Amino acid sequence: MATTFRPQVRSLRRRTPTVPTSEPDGERVLHRRLGRLDLIAMGVGAIVGAGIFVTTGVAAATKAGPAIMISFVLAGVICVLVALCYSELASMTPMSGSAYTYTYQSMGEQSAFLVGWNLLLELVVAGSAVAIGWSGLFTATLHSLFDVTLPTAITAGPGAGGVVNLPAVLIIGAIVAVLVLDVKLTAAVVKSLVALTIAVLVLVVIIGAPHVHTSNWAPFAPFGAHGIAAGAALAFFAYLGFDIVATSAEETKNPGRDMPWGIIGSVVIATVLYVGVSAVLTGVAPYPSLNNEAPVATALAAVGAGWIGKVILVASVIALTKGLLMLFYGQTRLVFAMCRDGMLPRALSVTTRRGAPKRLGIALGIVGAVIAGLLPIDTVAELVNIGALFAFAVVAIGVMILRYTAPERARSFRVPLMPLVPVLAIAGCVWLLTTLEALTWIRFAVWTAVGIAVYVGYSHRHSVAGRTDDATEVTTDTPGVPA
């Protein structure tokens, strides 16, 4: 597909990013290896984590009661609205970078950098948090299955009374080893782990369904409409991982056809799983009894399936493993796009012969291992939520901007009911943003201020787009994209 670069006003630097074709040996080009099933599995893997065994019960007990089913549907609807916007932009620009890349073409370099900067924080913090959670579940599983107790010195950081969280460091090392080899290997591992997780969730539903008592669903909404809304806000954060599917656009064989399936399909499948588990859970046990660390296991044990607790422990480790793999995959593809554009050091965007950003994977793995192994991160965990919601709202705005500024560009997928869908997506994100604490907004502002300083001090001067601001019009071909 021929793409034309037209110089823009220097203060805006808005352009349509394309896969470079002039790099020596294609050293900054990813390879198109992923199909539709790979994308759906990656999306489900990022969304359906170990939290499904906990969030469903705790949210029912403390937020919405049995109406948590409605909360998950409501959160899923908001996500589908956002996913529709992502799908149109992904079909237009089949490149890595997700919201960062989409914002680059709709609002310009400065806005794109801030979106990428905040997504980077989201993914790095989330990855480290999941690694710490994986460590805790892994040690609990060892104790439950084999009566083996690892010493605190090697299972907790200095802030938690230990020396280093060694399991967290080792799992990050294993994840990075998979990522730097080949994207098809990553997809194969994720598909296997997703299949195992779904099998356990189906088992939970099959075991619990015969013991459902509809009397437990009364009152259905004990906390009223406010409780349903609060449950939706909590449930929404379980869905944030679908953004990672969009980062794989540059590695998808037919992005125009398959990206919408991967993005929207993974949200729909995840919603069905969350609603199914929450329906069984609240039907088996009274919702007030679900406010504990293992509500699914506790409820099923009460109906004579005590052995399910051990299965869920193993399934939780598996679910966190695939979730961690997807978070680090998303990190590397986001930062790869930013490095290739000169927003961050370009040397990190060099890829191997198999199209894997090896240097970047190792660098981010080291950062994640240091955070997970040594530092407490509870105080910044909510930044994951605010960074993602900020990016989602910007993407929805970007869809409307490009419909006006670039109506002639090919779109193999178009958001229906324009501009209603993106407006509703923005409204949903803004509504959820209002549920966050003031301290989270202060931290977000501080991180954004740091990002502005990085952009002014480094990115603005090293930007690839900046080098062509005053250049003549240039046309290149984007490999792997049908004309």
NORRA-V891878 format. One record per backbone hydrogen bond with DSSP energy under -1.0 kcal/mol. CO is the residue of the C=O (numbers start at 1). NH is the residue of the N-H. If there is no record, write none. Layout:
CO,NH  CO,NH
//
This chain:
1,478  3,476  5,474  9,12  9,13  12,109  23,26  24,27  26,29  27,351  31,33  34,253  35,39  36,40  37,41  38,42  39,43  40,44  41,45  42,46  43,47  44,48  47,49  49,52  50,53  51,54  51,55  53,296  54,58  55,59  56,60  57,61  58,62  59,63  59,64  60,65  64,67  65,68  66,69  67,71  68,72  69,73  70,74  71,75  72,76  73,77  74,78  75,79  76,80  77,81  78,82  79,83  80,84  81,85  82,86  83,87  84,88  85,89  86,90  87,91  88,92  89,93  93,95  97,100  98,102  99,103  100,104  101,105  102,106  103,107  103,108  108,112  109,113  110,114  111,115  112,116  113,117  114,118  115,119  116,120  117,121  118,122  119,123  120,124  121,125  122,126  123,127  124,128  125,129  126,130  127,131  128,132  129,133  130,134  131,135  132,136  133,137  134,138  135,139  136,140  137,141  138,142  139,143  140,144  141,145  142,146  142,148  143,147  151,154  152,155  153,163  153,164  154,166  157,160  157,162  158,161  164,166  165,169  166,170  167,171  168,172  169,173  170,174  171,175  172,176  173,177  174,178  175,179  176,180  178,182  182,186  183,187  184,188  185,189  186,190  187,191  188,192  189,193  190,194  191,195  192,196  193,197  194,198  195,199  196,200  197,201  198,202  199,203  200,204  201,205  202,206  203,207  204,208  205,209  208,211  209,212  213,216  214,217  215,218  220,67  221,224  223,227  224,228  225,229  226,230  227,231  228,232  229,233  230,234  231,235  232,236  235,238  236,239  239,242  240,243  241,244  242,245  245,248  246,249  248,251  249,252  251,33  251,34  254,258  255,259  258,262  259,263  260,264  261,265  262,266  263,267  264,268  265,269  266,270  267,271  268,272  269,273  270,274  271,275  272,276  273,277  274,278  275,279  276,280  277,281  278,282  279,283  280,284  281,285  283,213  286,289  287,290  290,292  294,298  295,299  296,300  297,301  298,302  300,305  301,304  305,308  306,309  307,311  308,312  309,313  310,314  311,315  312,316  313,317  314,318  315,319  316,320  317,321  318,322  319,323  320,324  321,325  322,326  323,327  324,328  325,329  326,330  327,331  328,332  329,333  330,334  331,335  332,336  333,337  334,338  335,339  336,340  337,341  338,343  339,342  341,464  345,348  346,349  352,355  356,352  356,358  357,361  358,362  359,363  360,364  361,365  362,366  363,367  364,368  365,369  366,370  367,371  368,372  369,373  370,374  371,375  373,165  377,380  378,381  380,383  381,384  382,386  383,387  384,388  385,389  386,390  387,391  388,392  389,393  390,394  391,395  392,396  393,397  394,398  395,399  396,400  397,401  398,402  399,403  400,404  401,405  402,406  406,409  417,420  417,421  419,423  420,424  421,425  422,426  423,427  424,428  425,429  426,430  427,431  428,432  429,433  430,434  432,435  433,436  437,441  438,442  439,443  440,444  441,445  442,446  443,447  444,448  445,449  446,450  447,451  448,452  449,453  450,454  451,455  452,456  453,457  454,458  454,459  455,460  458,462  459,463  465,468  468,471  474,5  476,3  478,481
//
